[in-house]
Amino acid sequence: MDKANETYVLKMDNIAKEYYGNRVLKGVNLSIRPGEIHALMGENGAGKSTLMNILFGMPVIHSTGGFEGTVEINGKEVQIDTPLKAMEMGIGMVHQEFMLIPGFTVTENIKVGREISTPNLASRIFGSSMETLDFKTMRQDAKKALDTIGLQIEEYVKVAGLPVGYMQFIEIARELDKTGIQLLVFDEPTAVLTESEANRLLEAMRVISSKGIAIIFITHRLDEVMAVADSMTILRDGEFVARKEIKDTSAVEIAELMIGRKVEKLVDDSIPDTRKIDDEIIAVSLRNYKVEMPGEQVKGIDLDIRKGEIFGIGGLAGQGKLGIPNGIMGLYKAFGQVRINGQLLNLNKLGDALDHKVAFVSEDRRGVGLLLDESIEQNIIFSAMQTNGRFLKKIAWMNLYDGAAAKSHAEDMVKTLDIRCTGIRQAAGALSGGNQQKVCLARALTLEPDVLFVSEPTRGIDIGAKKLVLEYLTKLNREQGMTVIIVSSELMELRSVSDRIAIISDGKLACILKPDDSDADFGLAMSGAWKGGKNHA
């Protein structure tokens, strides 16, 4: 077919979007043919969700100044300013979080908002709201939609208590039942499914596309893309990278395109490194380690982190990387064996990690990390005072607060970490996100730990503050021999400072890579398509 005359059910051209001065989409293109399964890929933060919010006319787009660029449906430019408008144009979405009503039957969930009713005597007098629901026709419609995707379930069964896979299929059936559906968006549909359920879902997608309905398949799993997609668009850092036909590419090329960027050094190479890391001396050892952290489950990891190294833990959102330190600190139920400097940790005892000289800077700085109403000084010294008895002076039989020592230390930390504030008496809750992050780091360092876990250390802070935080962590590691473990979604920062990087996928350890390993290796590992090869364990 002549590409110039090719028909597209959807064309989004040169789409740009800004949130409060931050440009999150920078001239993105997306084009989908009728009956095509089109994968939309990119790391977390690549811009996939914002692009879909524009397609669906979500309020978050139009309440923040709209967007630039054009949207065409079947060759005609359209203005989609509400989700209802998107639905009227035949665009549907299968959500990752189910939008089903548990107390309703399968039929009622499929037909909700589009019930079929018949007139009766009461409705002729009192109006259409008194019409009788036509359950027979609704059940027939529901059965037809379920049969289309091959789900063998009675349409009168209640949704509550059904397996997750069934719920996903009911969501799809509801979208298929809508008249005039021509484009379906699947948002990470296999993330919560078992392998056999995921395979059934991919088969259902093929059936749907064979009926001429186009599919946008948002996923990070390369094996699924290679198995089911016809074509793909890759986004990176809010920019359009490439549109590829699957037959013309490979998993390795896709991985490189997703990750590929110049690995800029965020840390000054002039910091002297005189460390001699002994492979035999292990600071943190995990064996069959599991954590029940909702959305970040760890499903059995064996890992050894050497004393004195900077160790990175990376992976996409929801794959389990954040569960690792949260379980060690006792914030979520954890199982298996954890040893710190050879000593076994009691995972059932909150605070046992602190007793073993482990400190943690949480990714949730407002929820876990800070006492928002307290001063910067109190936030910095509180944990060390409670755990180590610092900033207390013994007079007779009493421990009294050593205000002078606390003030001096807090002022030192403010200066060292360049915490922008009116003074150490300012409430932590009044600081910007980046400065709150630095206060959390200052508090952890005040504990004088042997092992420091830092989760998402540079989330929400500008490039200058990022550089400062990462250089300070590097300095602590180089000068004091502190074992630093950085858990981050930002591969670039992990590759800038780490000695080795563990990639976590689906709650398990995919592999351990060196920072200068190829973009393809990192992309394959993060996308669940790692097939072995080098592994710097």
N, C-alpha and C positions, 0 to 999 in steps of 0.2 A: 504493500500500500504506500502511496505517495505520502511522505511524512507531513508535507505542507497541508494536505487535505484530510489528514487523519482526524477522526472525531474523538473528542474527549467528553466523558460525562462530567468531569471536573477539571478546571484549570485555575490555578492560583498563581498569579504572575507578580513578581517583584514585591512580595509582601514584606512590609517593615512595621515594627511595633516598638514603641518606647514606653517604659514604665518609669515615671518620675525621673527622667533624665538618663535612665539606663536602657540602652538599645538592646533588646533581647532577640529581635529578628532583623536581619540586615539584607533585604532583597532576596527572599526565598521563593523558589518556584516549585510547584507541585502539579503534576498532570496525570490523570487516571483515565484509562480507556474503559468502555463498557465491558463488563464480565471479566475484568482483570483483577488479579490479586497483587496488590502493590504494597511492598513492605516500606514502612517509614522508620528509619533507623538513626541512631545517634546516642551518645552518652547522656547521662543525666544532665539536664541544663542545656541541652543542644537546641531546644526551642520547639520540640514536638508538641507539647501540651498547649503552648501559646498558639501555634498554628491551628490546632484543632478547635481551640476556643474561638478563633476568628471564623472558622468554617461553620461553627454551630451558633454564631451570633450571641455568644455568652455575654451577660451583663458586665463582667469584669473587663471586657474589651471596650465596650461603649461608654462605660463610666470613667474610663481613664484616657479619653481623647481619641478613641477609634484606632484605625490603622491606615497605612499607605498600601497602594497596590490594588489589583483588581481580582475579582472572583467571577468565573464563568461557569454556568451549568448548561451542558449541551450546546455550547457555542454562544450562549447569550449572557452578557454581563448582568449580574444580579447584586442586590443589596440584601445581605442576610443580617438583620439587626436583632433578631430574637431567635431562641431555639425553636419556637413554633413555626417560624418562617422556614427554618432548615428542614423541619419535619414535613411541611407542605411541599417542599421541593424534592422530597423522596430521599432525604439523608437521615440515616439512623445510626445509633451507637450502641455497642455492646460494652458495658462498663466492666472494669476490673472489680470494683466493689458493687455487689449485686443490689439492684434497685427493686427487689421483689418484696411483696407483703406476705410474711410467713403464715398468717392466719387465713389467707385466701387460697382457693384451689388453683391448680395449674391453669385451668380455663380463665378464671377470674383475673389472674395475673397477666395472662396474654391479652385479654380484652379490656383491661382497666383503662378508663378514659375513652374507650371506643365501643361501649356496650351496645348491643343490638336490642331494640325493644319493639313491641307491637302495640297499636292503639287498642283501647278498651272503652267501655262506657264512661268510667271515671275520668279518663284522659280527655275524652271529648268535652266533658263539662269543665274540668279543673285545669286542663292543659297537659302538655307532653310529659311533664315530670311525673305524672301518675301512670305512664305507660307500663306495660308488663314486660319484664326482661325475657327475651327469647333465648332461653338456656340451650335449647336443642341446636339452633343455628350457631350459637357461640361455641358450643362443644365441637360441632363439625368443623368450624374454622380453626379452632385450636388443634384438633386432630390432624388437619391438613398441614398446618405449619410444623407440627412435631414430626409428621411422617416425612416431610421434605428433608429434615436433617437426620432422620433415622433414629429418633429417640423413642424407644418403646416404653411408654409410661401412660397410665390411664389419666385422661384429662380432668377427672373429678378428684384426684388425690390432692391433699393439702401440701403446700410447699414446705411448711415447717418440718424439719428433721430429714429432708432429702439430702443425699450426698451433694458435695460441692459441684461435681461435674454435671449433675442433673440441673442444678440451678443455672449454671452457665448456659446450658442448652435451652432452658425455658426463656432466658433473656433473649437468646437469638431468635427463638420461635416468635416471641412478642414483636420483634422488629420486622420479621418476615411477614407477619400477619397484616402489617400496615399496608394499605393500598398505595401503589405507585412507588414502592421502595426501589431505588436504583443505585444507591451507594451506602454501604455499611462500614462503619469504623469499628475495628476490634482493638481495644486498648489493653495490651499485655494479657490476652485472654487465657494463656496457658500458665500464668504465674502461680495460680493456686490449684492447678490440676495435677493428678498423678500422671505417670508416663502414658498409661493406656488411655486415660481420659483425654490427654492432650492429642494423642494420635487420632482419636475419634473426632475431635474438634477440627483438626486439620483436614480430615476427610470430609466433614460437613462443609468446610469452607470451599472445597473443590466443587461440591454439589451446588452450593449457592451460586458460585461464579459461573457454573455451566448453564445457569438459567438467565445469564446476562446481567446479573447484579454485580457491580464492582465492589471490591473490598480494599479498604486501607488497613493494613496489618501492622500495628505498632508493636514492636518486640525488640528484644536485644539478643534473642537466641538465633545464632547463625544457622544452626542445623535445621531449624524449622523454616527459616527463610529459603534455604537452598532446596528444601523438600517441597514447598508449596507455592512460593511466590513466582510470579511471571516477571516482575520488574521491581525496582526499588529506588527510593530517594534517600540520600544520606545527608544529614545536617550535622554541623559541628560549630559549637560556640555561636549559635544563632545565624549561621551562614549556610547557604546552599553549597554542598560539596560536589555532588554528582547525581545523575539519574542513570541507572544501569539496567540493561536487560539481564536477567539472572543467567541465561544461557551464555552470555558473553563475559562472565566474571567468575570469581572463585571466592571461597571463604577467606583465604589469605588476603586477597585484594580488598575485600569489604572491610576486614579488620583493620587494615592499614588506613583506609579512607576514614573510618570512624574515629580512630585514635590520632592519626598522623598529624603531628604539628612539630614545629621546631622545639626541642626540649631546652627552653631557656633556663639558664642557671639562676634560680632565685636567691642563691646564697653566694656570698663573696668567696671565691676560691682561695683568698689570701689567709683565711683562718687556718693556722698551722694544724696539721694532723699528725700527732706523734703516737697515736694509739697502736697497740699491738694486740689485736683481738685473737684470743685463743679459742679455737673451735670446740675445745673440750670443756670450757667453763661456760655453763648454761645459766643464764639469769632467770628465764621463764620457760618452763616446760609444761606442755599440755598433752594429755593422753586421753583419747576418746572423750574429748571435752564437748559438752552439750549445754546450750542455754535456751531457756524458754522465754525469750524476749519477743513479744508480739511484733510481727513484721520484720524481725531481724534474727530469726532463729538460727542457732548454731547446731549442726546435726552430727557432730562427731569428728573432732579435729585432733590430729597429732602434729605438734609443732614445737621446735626448739629455737629459742632466741638467745643469741650469745651475749655474754656480759660485755658491756661497753660498746655495743653497736647501735646505730640508728636503724630501726627496723620499721619498714612501712607495711601497712595492711590496707589493701585497696579492693575495689569491687563496686559493682553498681548498687543503687539503693535497693534495700529489701533483701539482699543476698546473705546477710548475716555478719558483716564485718563489725558493725556497731555492737552486736551482742557479745563479742569477745571480751572487751574491757568491762562492760556493764555486769557480766556474770562474775568476773574475777572480783569486782568490788562489792559483790553481794546485793546489787540492785535488782537482779532478777534471778530466779531459781536456776541453779547450774549443777551439772553432774560431771562425773569423771574425775581425773586427777590433775591438779595444778600444783606445780612446785615453783617456789620463788627462791632462787639461790640454793637449791637443793632441799629446801624445807617444804613439807606438804602443807597446803593451805586448807583450812576448814571452810568449805564453800557454804556451809549452813550457818556460819557465824558472821553476822554483819560486822564489819570493822576489822576482820582478821587480816585482810590485805594491808590495811594501814599499819597494823602491828608488825607486818613483815616489810615495812618501809617501801610500800607501793603507793604512789600518788596518782590521781586521775583528774584530768580536765575533761568534763563532760561535754558532749555535743549539744546538750540541752542546758545552756548557760543560765537561762531564766528559770527553768523548772527545777534543775538539780544543782546547778553550779553556784548560784548566788543567793545571799540574803538581801533582797532588793531594797528593803526599807532601812537596812543598816549602812553605816558609813563604809567607805573604801577601806579604812584602817581595820575595822572590825572584820570585814570580809577576808582581808589578807591574813590576819593573825589568828582568827577564831579556831580553825582546825588544828593548827600547831599547838595552840594553848590547851585544847581538849585532849589531843592525842599524845603530845610529847612534853607537855608541861612547860613549853616555852612562854616567855613574857610573864612569868610568875616569879615573885621573889618570896622566899620563906622568911617570915619574921615570927620568932617563937614557934608556936604550933600552927600558925596560919600561913596560907598561900595568898599573897596579895598581888593584884594586877600591877605589872611593871609598865606604867604608862609611857615613861620616857623611852624605854627599849622598844616598845610597840610603835610609838610615833616615829622614832628614828628608822626602824626597819621598813615601815610602810612608806615613808618618804623616799628611802633608797630604792624600793621596788617601783614606785611611781616614776622616779627619774630614770632608772635602768630600762624599764619597758616603755618609757615615753607615754604613760597613761595621761590622756588629756582630760584634766579635771580642774575644778576651782580650788581643790585642796583635799587632803585625806579625810576630811570630815563630810565631804559630799556623799549623798546616798548613792549606792551602786546602781539603783534603778533609774537614776537620772542620766546615766552615761550612755553614750552611743554603743551600738552592738560591738564594734571593734574594741572599744575601751573596756567594755564588760568582759570580753574574752581575755584581755590582758590581765584583768583583776583575778579571773579564775586561774590563770597561769601563775600569777604571783602567789596566790594562796597555796597551790600545789607545791611550788618550789620552796615555800616557807616550811613545809614539812621535812625538808632536806632528805628527799627519797633516794633510794638506790635505783629504783625502777620507776619511770614516769610514763604513764599512758596519756596521750593527748588525742581526743577525738575531734575531727573537723576543726583543726586549730585556726584556720584562716577563713572559715565560712562567714560571709557578710562583711569582710573588712577589705579596705582598699589595698592596692598593690604595694604601696610604701610600708603600710603596717604589716602586710604579709611577709615582706622581706625582713623586717625587724624581728618578728616573732620567730621565723624559721632560722635566722642567723643566731638568735639568742639560744634556741634549742641546740643548734650545732655547737655553739660555744660551750654550753654546759656539758655536752657529751665529750667534746675534745679536751676541755680543761679539768673537768671533775670526774670523768670516766662514767658519768651517769648513763645507764641504759635507757634510751628513749624510744618509745614505740608510738608511731604516728598512724592513726586510723583516719583515712581521708578518701573522699570521692574525687579529689583533685589529683589525677595521675601526674600532672606536671610538677606539683610540689613534692610528691613522693619521689619522683625521679630526680629531683634537684638535691635532696638531702639524704636519702636512704642508702644504706649499704646493700640491703636486700629488700625485696618487696614480695609479700605473700598476696596472692589474688584469691579472694573468697567468692565462690559461685554456688548458689543453691545450698548455702549453709555448710559447705565443705571446702577444703583447701584444694583449689585447682592446681596451683603450682607456686614455686618460689622463683622469682626472676631477679636479674641484676638490672639496675636503672638504665644501663645502656643497651639492654636487649631490644630487639626490633619492635616497632609499632605493631607489626602483625602478631608477634607473640603476645603482647599485652591485649590486643583486641580479641584474639582467639580465646585467651584465658577468661577475659571478662564476659565474653559472649557464650560461655558454656561449651565452646567447641574445641577445647584444648585436648590434643591427642597424644600428649607426652613430648618426648624430646628433652631438651635441656631443662634441668630443674636444680636450682642452686640451693639445695637443702643443706 
